[in-house]
Each structure stands twice: as structure tokens, then as C-alpha cells.
Amino acid sequence: MRLRERPVTADLTWIPAPRAAAEDVPSASVSYPAPRRRVGLRAAWPALAGYALLRAAGLLTLWYFAAAKHRGMGFLLGRYDANWYVGIATRGYDTAIPLNPDGSLATTNLAFFPLYPGLIALADRILPGDAHLAGIAVAWLAGLAAAWGLFAIGTHLRSRRAGVLLAALWAVLPHGLVESMGYTETLFTALAAWSLFAVLRRHWLTAGLLCALAGLTRPTGAALAAAVGIAALAAILRRHDRWRPWAAGLMAPLGFAGYIIWVGHRLGRADGYFHVQKDAWKMSYDNGSYTLSMARDLLAKPSQLAYVMCTLVLLAAIALFFALSANRQAWPLAVYALVIIAMVVFGDGYYHAKGRLLMPAFPLLLPIATALGAAHRRTVIAALLFLTAISTTYGVYLALYWTHSP
């Protein structure tokens, strides 16, 4: 039975009006899965429009300050990791790890997963401009797809209003600038959101396929594979949906594992990818001591804004996880978010990037979206304006004053 939507009148903002309490929170008597609400494009347009407007506000603010410093937007949005992806799209992968003049291992593009560069190469043949512009275009389109997926999850678990707000909140994260750069965060989040939505709807084959594609996008594909795999195992133990959970569980890790195996074959050693990460890029996993020591140093001596912001984002992520875990219906999302948090906390190196690495953990925003969904419209607008101001200001700092990758 479909729940009826309140029609949107001309004098409303893009945030749908609050619903009755029975629509905002699924009844405890309803068994899994929850009643299916409309998540098609006609229902999702406020989420996509709101996401686009909020990201446009950040870009226009950056353009204003960048023009004063004579910096081009194409350069600002297409540097750092974006250069690595464009290099793969135009020249392919390294055949071996290059060496520095002193004989030590240099960084290599084998650390970057292939789906996004492949899409850049495809878009570069179709769109005008160079491969950098193609990469930015792919990231922007993927951002809209991610906003749609977040809307679908929020609508399925709570209400249409919560779905719109979930997409809006993701647009104004402190590191929201990255969603407009030639990075993989938007593409991976889009695939992860729709894969998890398929899990919630018990569309197992779709969930497994999208998870495999996400595993070809970035290392956090391991977190999504864990969530889909555990959800599939739970369905198998309950004897639900016959053979389909089996297929999803087998498909989920194929993309991530496939690229790991390919890099090992290319370098002639089974641990090739981990060799690249540890010895070329100086990245590994520890027991969290690096993260804790860096966070502790923030209290002992003056630190740059990027380090302070990443610490605050990490602390907020941990707190929001406990709020998310209280929602039993969203437990696959909680598993996914927990593994991402663990990967970030246990990662040894690049502390300034930890806030960005947490961006795909979008389920952590669900408790905030739910709370705002029950609030008065003026409260919602005030909260979004405040978060937009933080996101745009910090985005200008990252683009124009911070000297490393965001």
C-alpha cells in the first residue's frame, strides 16, 4: 500500500512540508521491509534541485574569491588526485612502480582504482574540452546520482522530507568542495547508496552488481562489500529470497578483489597492491595509534585548520554512528558506516585527508536528517544556511590556502 504524498503548492520552498507522525516513522508493527514509497525522479526532484543549488552556492563563492586571486576554477577543481585519474584515462597504468633519483620507490597510479578513469576516458570522447573537464563532468553527474540515492534511502527509511534533507546535508559537508572536484567520492557514494537501497528493498542482484562496480572505484569498496555480504548472509540464514542473496554475496567483492588481483599480476607479486600502498605511497593500517597521536597533538600545540576540522569531523562521525545504530531497520547502513570509520581511524598517514575519506559514510547523516525532518521549516532553513556557510568558507580555504589535497 503506497502512502499518499501531500501535494506541493506554489508558495512552498523546495523542502517538502512535514507529514503526519505516522508517515515520518514506520509503524513498529510493520515487518521488514518497510512500506515502499515513491523514489522516482518525479518524487526526487526537490532533492536533486536542493543538492545542485547548495553545491552551486559553494562554487559561486569559490569563484568570487578565486577571481580576486586570479585562479581558474578548472585548475582548482582538477588538481591533486584528479590529475592522477586523468593520467590513467589518457595514458593508462604504470607497468611497474617508478623510482626516485635516489632509487627509492616513487608514487604510482596503480594505487587508484579503474572505474572513474574509465568513465573519464569515455566522457572525453563525447564532451568538448579536455580530460580534466570530462572528469569534473563525470563527478558532477555522479553527485546528482548520489543525491538521488540518498533521497531514496531517506524516503524508504523515514519520509520524503527526510530523504530531501539527507541529500542536502551531504551537499554541505565541511569537505563538500570535493563533491565538485574531479575525485571519486561522488561516483562511489552514488554506487554505494543505490546498492544499499537495493539491499533494503531486497533486490539482491542489483545490490551485488552495484557493489562490484563500487569496488572498482576506491578502496572503501571493501566496506560496502562487507555490508552487502553480511546482509546477504542474514537473508540466507533466514531462508529469504531463495538463491538471490547467495548471488549478491558472491558478486559484492568481485570489483575490489579483482583489481587487487590485477595489480598483483601486473607487478608479479601477490601482495602487489599492498606493496604499492605501503612502500610507494607510505600508507598502511595500524591499531589507530597514528590517528590518536595526531589528535592528541592538536591539544598540545597550535595546529592548522585542516587538521582541526578533520578531528572534529571524525569525532562527529563516531557520535553519529551510535545514533544511527539505534535504528534497527538501518543496520546494513550502520555496518557500512562502521567499516568506513574503522578504515579511517586505523589508517596510518594523511591525517589531513581523513575528513574527506569519511564523506562516503553518508548513513551517519540519517539521524540529523530525521531530526530536521520533524522540525519547523524555519529551523530547517536556518540549519542548512549555517552548514552551507561553514561548507563554503572551508571550501574556499581548502581550494585557495591549503597546500595539500583536501
N, C-alpha and C positions, 0 to 999 in steps of 0.2 A: 504494500500500500504506500503510495507516494504522499509525502507531506506537502501541503499546499504552501506556496510562497506568497508573501504579501507583495502586491504589485508596487513598483517603484514609480512615484509621481514626480512631476517636473521640478518640484521645489526641494527635492532631497539631494544631498551630496552623494558621492559615489559609494559611501558606506551604507549598506542596506540597513533599514530600520530594525530595531530589536524585535525578536519574536517572543512568543509566549514561552514560559519556562519549560513547558513540555516539549517544545521543539529544540530548545537550546541544549538540553541534556537528555540523552536517550534514557528511556524508562529502564529501571533495573530489572523489570520483568521480561525485557526483550533479550533474547539469546543472540549470541554471535552467529552471523554478522548482523550489524545494526541495519535499520531500515535504509533503503537506498534512496538518496536524494540526488537531484539533478546536478551534474557536474560538467555538462557540455558547455560549448562555447557561449551559447546564449545566456547560460547561468553564470559563467565565469568572467564575462566581460568586465564587471567592476574590479575584479582582482587584477586582471591584466592591465586595465587602464590606470588603476591606482599605482601598481608597480611601475609602469612606464613613467608616470608623472613624477613619482618620487625619485626615480633614478635620473630623470631629466633635470630635476631641481639640483641634484648633486653635480651633474655635468655642466650645467649653466653656471653654477657658482665657480667651479674649477676653471671654466673657460674665461670668466671675468678676471680672475686673479692670474691665470696663466698668460693672458694677453698683456697684462701690465709688466710681466717679466719676459715677454717675447718668446714664450714657449708654445710650441704647437701641440694641439690636442692629439694628433696622430702619434707623435713621439711619446707623449706622456702615457697614452693608453696601450702602446705597443712595444714596451721595453721590458727588460729583465726576462722573466720566464717566457714571455711572448716571443722574444727573439729565438729562443731555443725551439719553440714549436714551429715557427716559420722556417727555421733552418731545416728541420726534419721534413716539412712539407715540400720544400724546394730542392733539397739536396740529399735527403734520405738519412739513414742512421749510420753512425760510425761503424767501421768494420772491426775496430779494436779501440781500446782505451788509449787516447793520445797521451804523450809525455810532455812534461815541462822541460825547459832547458837544462835543469839540474838532474833530470832523469826520473823525477817523481811523477806519479800519476796525475794527469790533469782531469778536469771535469769533462764529462762526456754526455752526449744527448741520449745515450742508452738508458739513462735514469727516467726518461719521460715516456709515458705510455702512448700508443699509436692512434687511438680513435680521433682525438681532436686534430692532430696534424693531418690525418687523412681527410677530415672534413674541410680543413683549410685548403688543401690541395684541390679538392672538388669545387669549393666555392670560388677559388681563384680563377678557375676556368670559365666561370659563369659571370662573376661580378666584375665591374670595372675597377681599376685601381690595382694596387699590388697585393702581395700575400698578407701583409700586415693588416690592411683594411679588410681583407677576407676573413682573417682571424677574429677581428673585432666584430664583424657582422655575424659570424657564427656564434660568438659569445653572447651577443645581444639577443639573437633569436632564441638561443638556449635559455637565456634569462626569462623570456616570456613563457617558454615551455615549463620552466621550473616554477614560475609563479602560478601557472595553471595547475600543476601537480600539487603544489602546496594548498591551493584553494580546494582541490578535490579531497585531500586528506582532511583538512579542517572541516569541510562541509560534511564529510562522511562521519567523522567522529563527534562533531558538535553541531554546527549550524552553518548556513551560508555566510552569515556575518562573520563568524569565527574564521571561515576559510578565506574571506577577503582580507581580514586583518592579519592572518598568518602570512600571506603573500606580501602585504605592506610592511610588516615588521622585518621580514627578510630583506626587503629593499633598503632599509635604513639601518642595517647593522653598522657598527663602527668601521668595519672594513668593507662597507658596501661598494666603495670605489672599484674593488676588484671585480665586481659583477659587470662592470663596464669595460674592463681591460681584456686583452687577449689571453686570458687564463682559462683553466678548465673548470673552475668552481661552478659556473652556471650549467655547463653541459653535464657534469657529474651529478649535480643536485637535481636536475631535471630527470635524469635516468633513475636516480635513487628514489625520488618522490613518486614517480609513476610505478616503479617496481614495488615499493611498499604499499602503495594504494592497491595494486593488484593483489598483494598478499591479504590486505584487509577485506577485499572483495572475493578472495579465494579463487582468483584467476591465475592458477599456478603456472601455466605455460608462459603467459605474458610476464609474470614476475621473474621467472627463471631467465628468459631471454633478455629482458632489460637489465637484470643483474649482471649477466655475462657481458653486455655492452659496457656497463658501468665499470666493470673490472678491466676493460681495455682503455679506461680514461685516466685513472690515477690510483695510487696505492690504497686509498681508502675504499676501493672496491672490495677489499678483504672484509671491512666492517659490514658492508651491505650483504656480501655472501654469507657472513655469519648469521645475520638477522633472517635472511630468506631461508637459509638451511635449517636453522632452529625452528622457525615457523613451520616449514615443511615437515620436519621430524615430529612436531607436535600433532600435525594433522594425520600423519601416518599412524602414530600411536593411538589416536582416537578413531582410526579407520574411517577418515573422511576423504571424500573425493577420489576414491579408488587409486589409480596409478599416477594421477597428475602431480601430487606432492613429491613422489619419487622422482619424476622427471625434473621438477623445479629444483630439487635439492642437488641433482646431478649437474644441471645446467649452470647453477648460480656461480660456482668458482671457475668456470671454464675460461673466461676472459682474463682474469687476473693470473691464474695459474699458467695459461697458455703463453702470456707474454714473459713470465718469469722463465719458463722453459726455453722460449725462443732466444732470450738474451744469453742463457747458459749455453745453448748450442752455438750461438754466434761467437762467443768468447772461448769456447772449447773447455768450459768447466761448469759443473753442475750448479755451483753457487755463484754463477756469473753476475746475476742482478744484485745480489747482496754484496758481492765484491765491489761492484760499481758504487753502491750506496755508501759502504763503509770506508773504502780505501781511496776512491776518487772524489766523492762528494763529502766525506767526513761526517756521514750521518749514520746513526745506529740507534739501538734501543738499550736502555739501562733500566734500573729499578726506580726511575724517577728522580734520582739524586741530582741530575743536572737541572731539571726544572725547579726542584726545591731550592737548590743553591742559588739559582738566578733570582728566584722570587725573594729569597732571604736577603740577597744583596740590595734589593730595592729599598729595604728598611734601614740599611746600614750606610748608604751613600747616595748622593744625587744620581738620578737616572734619567735617560731620555724618555720623551713622551711615549714613543713606540713600545718600549719595554713596560712602562706603567700600564698602558692601555691593554696590552696582551695579558698582563697579570689580572687586571680587572675582568676581562672577558673570560679568562679561564676560571676564575672564582665564580663568576655568574653562571657559567656552564655547569659547574659541579652542583651549585644550588638548584638550578633549574632541572637538573636530572632527577633529583629527589622529588620535585613537584610532578614531573612527568611520570615517574614510576608509580605514582598513586593511581593513575588511570589504567585499570586492568585491561581495558579493551585495546589500549595502545601499546601493549607490551612488545610487539615486534619493533616498533619505533624506538622504544626505550633500549632494547638490545643494540640496535644500530647506533644510537647516540652514545651509549656507554663504551662501545668498542672504539669509536672515534675519539672520545675523551681519553681513553687509555692510550691510544696511539700517540696522541699529542703530549700527554703527561710523561710517558715513558720515552719519548723521542729525545735523543741526545744531540743537541745542536740547533741552530737557527731559532733562538728563542723569540726573536722579533717577528717571526712568521707564524707563531702558534695561534694568534687570533684569527688569521686568515685560514689556517688549517682546520679551525673549528666551524667555519662557515657552512659546510655541508651538513652539519648536525642540526638541521632545521627543526626536528621534532622538539628541541629544547624550547622553542618559541611557542609551542602549543599552549602551555599554561598561561602565558601572557595574553595570547590571542583569546583564550577562553574567558579570562577575567575582563578584558576590554570589551568582549562581545556582550557582556551583561551590563556594561557601564553606559552612562548617558552619552549621547553623541558629542557634546561639548568636551567631555572628558577624553573621549577617543581622539578628537581633533587636536586637543592640547598635547596629549601624549605623543601623537605622531609628529606634530610640529617640533616638539622638544627633541625627539630622537632624530628627526631629519636635520636639525641644526647641528647636533653632535656628529652625525654621519658626514655631512657636507664639510664641516670645519675640519674634521680629522682627515677626510679625503684630500682636501687641499694641502694639508700638512704632509701626508704621505707622498703626494704627487710632486710637490714643489720644494719641500725642505728635507724630507727623509732621504737618505742617500743609499738605501738598500731596497731590495724587493719588499713590497708591502707584506 
